Amino acid sequence: MNSKYFAFFAILITAVSFSCSKKTLPVTNTTAVVNTNADATKKVVVKKKVREVVPKVITVNDLSAKKTVDGRLYYDLEGRRYWRNKIDGKYYLYNKGMYKNDAFKPD
């Protein structure tokens, strides 16, 4: 009876270990093959990813912005954080220079 349980657990562990080891990679580039001549010469066309343009400055209503514990306003847009400038009221994309600028410091 113990050998049946041992065989069952051995098969179960083997199946789980092999099922977890499979790796899949996403396709990053799409290729198309175009036949240009009857000589079977092929031309490969590769489409590149288009980089989206990220705005450096946005204008947001202060009611839709969120507030931190120290009182600064920020707005999250598509995974990027914009901080409110106290002087002109616009929201600027985060950068390291904000720590030195008085317009971004809390009151």
Buried (B, 14 or more C-beta within 10 A) or exposed (E): EEEEEEEEEEEEEEEEEEEEEEEEEEEEEEEEEEEEEEEEEEEEEEEEEEEEEEEEEEEBEEEEBEEEEEEBBBBEEEEEEBBBBBEEEBBBBEEEEBEEBEEBEEE
